[in-house]
Amino acid sequence: MSALDSIRTRPAVATVVFGVLLVVAAMVVPVSYQRVVGQDVALTFAGKGIGRQEIGAIARELKGALGSDGVMVDASTVEQGTQFVLRATSPQRSGARAQRVAGEFARGLAAKGYSASFQVTPHRERVRYPAAAYAWDQIIHISVDGKSAAQLEQDIQSRLSEAGLPDAQVSVTDRPEGGREIQLKVEREAVGDGSTAPPEPMPQVVLTKDGAPLSGGEGLSVKIRKMKINDAVTLVVEVTSNDKTAKAEVPNSQSMSDADLAGAITAQLKRAGLDTRVTVVNGKVQVEPVK
């Protein structure tokens, strides 16, 4: 299981230099991954007096509204008569925008006396690029200009979903003393010993204000892995805080209490130079910065 709880608000010079070196080495290493290239829209409707001419007109309107190349029509018999499903792919990567367009279209059909509903899902394709191109594609720039905490939270959630992480947990709250706290969490489970599994693709979120990356913020990235060999579970916790990285590795973690596990992780991270608050509840680890 891997968990990510991070927000990048201050690009450091050291990070940029390392990134350049990584790009040089990674240009020849191809990576295969799924990329969101649009949104699939399925519009379902039924009503009286729907013929070939009416279907053609509605399909053309939907095609224009979504900017899609074409529309497929499926018809089926239901208790109320004939039900039609129009399927189209919008080239827009924004799921929120496709939701708005499909919703307005469905409401327009309802106003004409049809029963209508819709579903929007990301349209993904598998691509194979050099690792450098993959890393660049996974950088998500989000502006905070004029957005409330709720609006920013929704924007981050939507953009992560477009990047292939629809189950990401996002929380944005305003601090009483000023500033905002942003938490991102993604959980994944993979079968294997952890030694040969490919790295989990995780996009980097960069917040901007007036077109420039935010600076002066605090960031904490946590990656948690559990590797099971026979009946022994080794817990590995990697933490990055303000460009400093530390790792705690706890063998036979399955036999330890929550308190002992939290103590072991805290001690190893502290020896590595990171002062953090570690809590473990029912085996689930949470790492927070000491404020």
Summary of the structure (lengths in Angstrom):
residues: 291
radius of gyration: 23.8
end to end distance: 27.0
largest distance: 75.0
contacts: 796
relative contact order: 0.15
helix: 29%
strand: 42%
